[in-house]
């Protein structure tokens, strides 16, 4: 029965992807400002470079856009850290709670972020992701759904990313963050080889992606 329910859920998601992918219109909020994005990225990037002094590996793996950045989430610093070493702008999924306050909503939208309901199937977030990728953009996703405050290396990934990638023919670039955001914290960011999920034949695509990120954390 559980397997049958799982099949129905997958079929429902795939149907929604087909419908949403063929919707017309720009679902990205028009408040996004590339100059503001780059200014904030560079300002916040200063303490990352000067104080944390991270080691960056695999930047040569970054492909031409569109693509999806997928990795682990350990700190609020993760977003500017990941964005700092990629020239193009990245549209990050962010928890919907950031958009319930007028000030943070304005700032996040101006930075190109968009909300995701972490507890429910969020068709608006899926629709925005599809629209951004169709328009040739980069989106950034932390599939753990929250910051990992446990002793585990990585939290189980939420599903849906691989189907979005396949529907839009977008590559997935996995990344792994390790170390601490502090002086001499051995902070590392490893970008992995871009993955075309259309060429991957595994039983559990979600677990496959989770394992790829885990490898990069431990690298």
C-alpha positions as CSV (number, residue, x, y, z in Angstrom):
1,X,0.0,0.0,0.0
2,X,2.8,2.4,0.9
3,X,4.6,1.6,-2.4
4,X,1.3,2.3,-4.3
5,X,0.9,5.6,-2.5
6,X,4.4,6.5,-3.4
7,X,3.8,5.8,-7.1
8,X,0.6,7.9,-7.0
9,X,2.6,10.8,-5.4
10,X,5.3,10.6,-8.1
11,X,2.7,10.6,-10.9
12,X,1.0,13.6,-9.3
13,X,4.3,15.5,-9.1
14,X,5.2,14.7,-12.7
15,X,1.7,15.8,-13.9
16,X,2.1,19.1,-12.0
17,X,5.5,19.6,-13.5
18,X,4.1,19.2,-17.0
19,X,1.3,21.7,-16.3
20,X,3.5,24.3,-14.6
21,X,6.3,23.9,-17.2
22,X,3.9,24.9,-19.9
23,X,2.5,27.8,-18.1
24,X,3.3,31.2,-19.7
25,X,4.5,34.2,-17.7
26,X,7.3,35.4,-15.6
27,X,6.9,34.2,-12.1
28,X,10.0,36.0,-10.7
29,X,9.3,39.1,-8.7
30,X,10.3,42.2,-10.6
31,X,12.0,43.6,-7.5
32,X,15.2,41.6,-8.2
33,X,18.1,44.0,-8.8
34,X,21.4,42.5,-10.1
35,X,23.5,45.5,-8.9
36,X,22.0,45.2,-5.4
37,X,22.7,41.5,-5.5
38,X,26.3,41.8,-6.4
39,X,26.9,44.7,-4.0
40,X,25.5,42.7,-1.0
41,X,27.4,39.6,-2.2
42,X,30.7,41.4,-2.3
43,X,30.2,43.2,1.0
44,X,29.2,40.1,2.9
45,X,32.0,38.2,1.1
46,X,34.7,40.4,2.6
47,X,34.7,38.8,6.1
48,X,34.4,35.3,4.4
49,X,37.6,35.9,2.5
50,X,39.5,37.9,5.1
51,X,38.5,36.2,8.3
52,X,37.4,32.7,7.4
53,X,39.9,32.3,4.6
54,X,38.2,29.3,3.0
55,X,39.6,26.7,0.6
56,X,37.6,26.5,-2.7
57,X,37.8,23.4,-4.9
58,X,36.1,22.4,-8.2
59,X,35.2,25.9,-9.4
60,X,36.1,24.6,-12.9
61,X,33.1,22.3,-12.7
62,X,30.7,25.2,-12.9
63,X,28.9,24.8,-16.3
64,X,27.1,27.3,-18.5
65,X,23.8,28.3,-17.1
66,X,21.0,27.2,-16.6
67,X,21.8,24.8,-13.8
68,X,20.8,24.0,-10.2
69,X,23.2,24.3,-7.3
70,X,22.5,21.7,-4.6
71,X,24.3,21.2,-1.3
72,X,24.3,20.9,2.4
73,X,23.1,23.6,4.8
74,X,24.9,24.4,8.0
75,X,24.8,28.1,8.5
76,X,23.1,31.4,7.4
77,X,26.5,32.2,5.9
78,X,26.0,29.4,3.4
79,X,24.1,31.5,0.8
80,X,26.7,34.3,0.4
81,X,29.5,31.8,0.7
82,X,28.3,29.7,-2.2
83,X,27.3,32.8,-4.3
84,X,30.7,34.5,-3.7
85,X,32.7,32.4,-6.1
86,X,30.2,32.3,-8.9
87,X,30.0,35.3,-11.2
88,X,26.4,34.9,-12.3
89,X,23.6,35.6,-10.0
90,X,21.9,32.8,-8.2
91,X,18.2,32.6,-7.2
92,X,18.0,30.8,-3.9
93,X,15.0,29.1,-2.4
94,X,14.4,30.4,1.1
95,X,12.0,29.4,3.8
96,X,8.6,31.2,3.5
97,X,9.0,32.7,7.0
98,X,11.5,35.2,5.6
99,X,8.7,36.6,3.4
100,X,6.2,37.1,6.2
101,X,8.0,40.3,7.3
102,X,7.8,43.3,4.9
103,X,11.4,44.3,5.4
104,X,13.0,40.8,4.9
105,X,10.5,40.1,2.1
106,X,11.6,43.2,0.3
107,X,15.3,42.4,0.8
108,X,15.1,38.7,-0.2
109,X,13.1,39.6,-3.3
110,X,15.5,42.3,-4.3
111,X,18.3,39.6,-4.0
112,X,16.4,37.3,-6.3
113,X,15.3,34.7,-3.7
114,X,11.9,33.1,-3.6
115,X,9.9,31.4,-0.9
116,X,9.4,27.7,-0.3
117,X,7.0,26.0,2.1
118,X,9.2,23.4,3.7
119,X,6.4,21.4,5.2
120,X,4.0,21.0,2.3
121,X,4.0,20.5,-1.5
122,X,4.7,24.1,-2.7
123,X,3.5,24.4,-6.3
124,X,4.4,28.1,-6.4
125,X,8.0,27.3,-5.6
126,X,8.1,24.6,-8.2
127,X,6.5,27.0,-10.7
128,X,9.1,29.7,-10.0
129,X,12.0,27.2,-10.2
130,X,10.7,26.0,-13.6
131,X,10.3,29.6,-14.9
132,X,13.8,30.6,-13.8
133,X,15.4,27.6,-15.4
134,X,13.4,28.0,-18.6
135,X,14.7,31.6,-18.7
136,X,18.3,30.5,-18.4
137,X,19.0,31.3,-14.8
138,X,20.7,29.5,-11.9
139,X,18.8,28.4,-8.8
140,X,20.3,27.4,-5.5
141,X,18.6,24.8,-3.3
142,X,19.4,23.3,0.1
143,X,17.4,20.0,0.0
144,X,17.9,19.2,3.7
145,X,15.1,21.8,4.2
146,X,16.8,23.4,7.2
147,X,20.2,24.1,8.7
148,X,21.8,20.9,10.0
149,X,22.4,21.4,13.8
150,X,22.9,17.7,14.5
151,X,26.0,15.6,14.6
152,X,25.0,13.9,11.4
153,X,27.1,14.7,8.3
154,X,24.0,15.4,6.3
155,X,20.2,15.4,6.8
156,X,17.9,13.4,4.4
157,X,17.1,15.3,1.2
158,X,13.6,16.3,0.4
159,X,12.5,15.1,-3.0
160,X,11.6,16.9,-6.2
161,X,14.9,18.5,-7.4
162,X,15.9,15.7,-9.8
163,X,12.5,15.9,-11.6
164,X,12.8,19.6,-12.0
165,X,16.2,19.2,-13.4
166,X,15.1,16.5,-15.9
167,X,12.0,18.5,-16.9
168,X,14.1,21.6,-17.8
169,X,17.1,19.7,-19.1
170,X,19.2,21.5,-16.4
171,X,22.4,20.2,-15.0
172,X,22.7,19.8,-11.2
173,X,26.0,21.0,-9.6
174,X,26.4,19.4,-6.2
175,X,28.5,21.2,-3.5
176,X,29.7,20.3,0.0
177,X,30.5,22.7,2.8
178,X,32.7,21.6,5.7
179,X,34.6,23.2,8.6
180,X,33.4,26.2,10.6
181,X,32.7,29.9,9.9
182,X,35.5,31.2,12.1
183,X,39.1,32.1,11.9
184,X,41.2,28.9,11.4
185,X,37.9,27.0,11.1
186,X,39.2,24.9,8.1
187,X,36.3,26.2,6.1
188,X,36.0,24.4,2.7
189,X,33.7,24.5,-0.3
190,X,33.9,21.7,-2.8
191,X,32.0,21.9,-6.1
192,X,31.4,18.6,-7.7
193,X,31.1,17.6,-11.4
194,X,27.8,18.7,-13.0
195,X,25.3,15.9,-13.2
196,X,22.8,15.3,-16.0
197,X,20.0,13.3,-14.3
198,X,18.8,12.2,-17.7
199,X,21.9,10.0,-17.9
200,X,21.6,8.6,-14.4
201,X,19.9,5.3,-13.9
202,X,19.4,4.5,-10.2
203,X,16.5,3.3,-8.2
204,X,16.5,6.3,-5.8
205,X,17.6,9.5,-7.5
206,X,17.2,11.5,-4.3
207,X,19.5,9.3,-2.3
208,X,22.0,9.3,-5.2
209,X,22.1,13.1,-5.1
210,X,22.4,13.1,-1.3
211,X,25.3,10.7,-1.5
212,X,27.1,12.9,-4.0
213,X,26.9,15.9,-1.7
214,X,28.0,13.8,1.3
215,X,31.1,12.8,-0.7
216,X,31.9,16.4,-1.3
217,X,31.5,17.3,2.4
218,X,34.0,14.6,3.4
219,X,36.4,15.3,0.6
